[in-house]
Amino acid sequence: MIYRVRHSTVYSYGNPVDLAAHVLHVTPRDLPGQRVLWTRLDCEPTPVKRHGGVDHFGNSVFWLFHEEPHTRFEIVAVSEVDVAFAPPPPTEEISPWEFIRDCSRFDADVSQFLFDGSMCRASEKVGAYAAQSFPTGRSLLEGVLDFNMRVFKEFRFRSGVTSLRTTADEVLARREGVCQDFTHLMLSGLRWLGLPARYMSGYIRTRPPQGQKRRLGADVSHAWVGVWLGPEFGWLGLDPTNGIVVQDEHVVLGWGRDYADISPVRGLILGGGGDALRVGVDLVPVEEWDEDPTLRALTAPRQSVDAG
């Protein structure tokens, strides 16, 4: 499936911002099952300095700097991405979770996702909740599929009841939240059990295929969990917000230990006050996009930052 994705972020400031430095994770990355055909990053006002590269995890990142007063800052990233993630293998082909837990400690790239991030810590309470899906000797894949579905069924998607400071323990107690909360919850429980797991940031299809229900978490950035199935099968994406395995409805921006490692936009400003933020995301198959005049108009280029 080839998608076009448009991610718009607009900051409006009550007072002028004199100086600003921003770090952006808003352009998708190439990986097995996902190929970025092209990408473009537009920015208003035009930054006085810009630099692109990759972060510690290999994610695409941009650094932007402004030195002129401004009361509005807009970022629009548009990309075309070919997505076809492989389906999960049969559960019986995946080793018991204890074996994969022990293997992960000897792989440096994998074992870094055993550690806490600044926003998500392994929790004994969440670990006990996760452990219900991992009896002794159970296939890791069978366990994580069960855990993913339990979160989907037992927690309610509800925006506005949590914040960036909400902990996994609080989400477990409330039994409600948004995709970031459910992802942090799963990460906390899996890491408590000694299983590597990473925070996946990206998007989910805005309009469902005909006859299917709309996915939760569309229209904004989305989050889900990456779980390591062992050296033979690598990583698998699980979306607890929708209770599904990631295959052909998601586009990956990147990953980290938690939201703080891969937040779409963060930075420092001098000035401002009374700020307002507006975010919008469209992820639509290319042929549907080209047939929609409203979407076609959204992709007209403006002040572009080279994202090639």
DARAFEN-V659917 format. One record per residue. N is the residue number from 0. RES is the residue in one letter. OMEGA is omega in radians with two decimals (none if undefined). Layout:
n=(N	N)
res=(RES	RES)
omega=(OMEGA	OMEGA)
This chain:
n=(0	1	2	3	4	5	6	7	8	9	10	11	12	13	14	15	16	17	18	19	20	21	22	23	24	25	26	27	28	29	30	31	32	33	34	35	36	37	38	39	40	41	42	43	44	45	46	47	48	49	50	51	52	53	54	55	56	57	58	59	60	61	62	63	64	65	66	67	68	69	70	71	72	73	74	75	76	77	78	79	80	81	82	83	84	85	86	87	88	89	90	91	92	93	94	95	96	97	98	99	100	101	102	103	104	105	106	107	108	109	110	111	112	113	114	115	116	117	118	119	120	121	122	123	124	125	126	127	128	129	130	131	132	133	134	135	136	137	138	139	140	141	142	143	144	145	146	147	148	149	150	151	152	153	154	155	156	157	158	159	160	161	162	163	164	165	166	167	168	169	170	171	172	173	174	175	176	177	178	179	180	181	182	183	184	185	186	187	188	189	190	191	192	193	194	195	196	197	198	199	200	201	202	203	204	205	206	207	208	209	210	211	212	213	214	215	216	217	218	219	220	221	222	223	224	225	226	227	228	229	230	231	232	233	234	235	236	237	238	239	240	241	242	243	244	245	246	247	248	249	250	251	252	253	254	255	256	257	258	259	260	261	262	263	264	265	266	267	268	269	270	271	272	273	274	275	276	277	278	279	280	281	282	283	284	285	286	287	288	289	290	291	292	293	294	295	296	297	298	299	300	301	302	303	304	305	306	307)
res=(M	I	Y	R	V	R	H	S	T	V	Y	S	Y	G	N	P	V	D	L	A	A	H	V	L	H	V	T	P	R	D	L	P	G	Q	R	V	L	W	T	R	L	D	C	E	P	T	P	V	K	R	H	G	G	V	D	H	F	G	N	S	V	F	W	L	F	H	E	E	P	H	T	R	F	E	I	V	A	V	S	E	V	D	V	A	F	A	P	P	P	P	T	E	E	I	S	P	W	E	F	I	R	D	C	S	R	F	D	A	D	V	S	Q	F	L	F	D	G	S	M	C	R	A	S	E	K	V	G	A	Y	A	A	Q	S	F	P	T	G	R	S	L	L	E	G	V	L	D	F	N	M	R	V	F	K	E	F	R	F	R	S	G	V	T	S	L	R	T	T	A	D	E	V	L	A	R	R	E	G	V	C	Q	D	F	T	H	L	M	L	S	G	L	R	W	L	G	L	P	A	R	Y	M	S	G	Y	I	R	T	R	P	P	Q	G	Q	K	R	R	L	G	A	D	V	S	H	A	W	V	G	V	W	L	G	P	E	F	G	W	L	G	L	D	P	T	N	G	I	V	V	Q	D	E	H	V	V	L	G	W	G	R	D	Y	A	D	I	S	P	V	R	G	L	I	L	G	G	G	G	D	A	L	R	V	G	V	D	L	V	P	V	E	E	W	D	E	D	P	T	L	R	A	L	T	A	P	R	Q	S	V	D	A	G)
omega=(3.09	-3.13	2.85	-3.10	3.09	-3.13	-3.11	3.08	-3.11	3.01	3.03	-3.04	3.10	3.07	-3.10	2.98	-3.08	3.14	3.14	3.01	-3.06	3.03	-3.04	2.89	-3.06	3.10	-3.06	3.12	3.02	3.09	3.11	-3.11	3.13	3.13	3.12	-3.11	3.01	3.12	-3.13	3.12	3.10	-3.08	3.03	-0.06	3.12	3.14	3.09	3.12	3.09	-3.14	3.11	3.13	3.09	3.12	-3.10	-3.07	-3.14	3.13	3.04	-3.09	3.05	3.01	-3.12	-3.11	3.09	-3.13	3.11	3.12	3.10	-3.14	-3.14	3.13	-3.09	3.08	3.08	3.08	3.12	-3.10	3.01	-2.96	3.08	-3.01	3.04	3.13	-3.12	3.06	3.12	3.08	3.03	-3.06	-3.09	3.11	-3.12	-3.07	3.02	-3.04	-3.14	3.14	3.14	3.05	-3.10	3.12	-3.02	-3.09	-3.06	3.10	-3.03	-3.12	-3.12	-3.00	3.10	3.13	2.93	-3.00	3.10	2.88	-3.10	-3.09	-3.06	-3.11	3.06	-3.03	3.11	-3.14	3.13	3.09	3.10	3.09	3.14	-3.05	3.11	3.13	-3.02	3.00	-3.09	3.04	-3.11	3.05	3.13	-3.11	3.11	3.14	-3.09	3.06	3.11	3.13	3.13	-3.11	3.09	3.12	3.13	-3.06	-2.98	-3.13	-3.10	3.04	-3.12	-3.14	3.07	-3.10	3.10	3.14	3.11	-3.13	-3.12	-3.11	3.09	3.09	3.13	3.09	3.12	-3.13	-3.08	-3.08	3.07	-3.13	-3.13	-3.00	3.11	-3.13	-3.11	3.08	3.10	3.12	3.14	3.11	-3.12	-3.12	-3.13	-3.13	3.07	3.11	3.14	-3.13	3.13	3.12	-3.10	3.13	-3.13	-3.14	3.11	-3.04	3.04	-3.04	-3.07	-3.11	-3.11	3.01	-3.09	3.11	-3.14	3.14	3.07	3.12	3.06	3.12	3.06	3.13	3.05	3.03	-3.08	3.13	3.06	-2.99	2.96	-3.10	-3.13	-3.11	-3.12	-3.03	-3.11	-3.00	3.07	-2.97	3.09	3.10	3.11	-3.08	-3.10	3.12	-3.10	3.10	-3.06	2.97	-3.13	3.10	-3.03	3.12	-3.08	2.95	-3.08	2.91	-3.12	-3.10	3.11	3.13	3.08	-3.05	-3.07	-3.12	-2.96	3.11	-3.04	-3.11	2.99	-3.14	-3.14	3.08	3.01	-3.07	-3.13	-3.06	-3.07	-3.01	3.04	-3.10	3.06	-3.11	3.07	-3.14	2.98	3.04	-2.96	3.02	-3.02	-3.08	3.08	3.13	-3.08	3.12	-3.06	-3.09	3.12	3.12	3.12	-3.12	-3.10	-3.04	3.07	-3.08	3.07	3.12	-2.95	2.95	-3.08	3.13	-3.11	none)
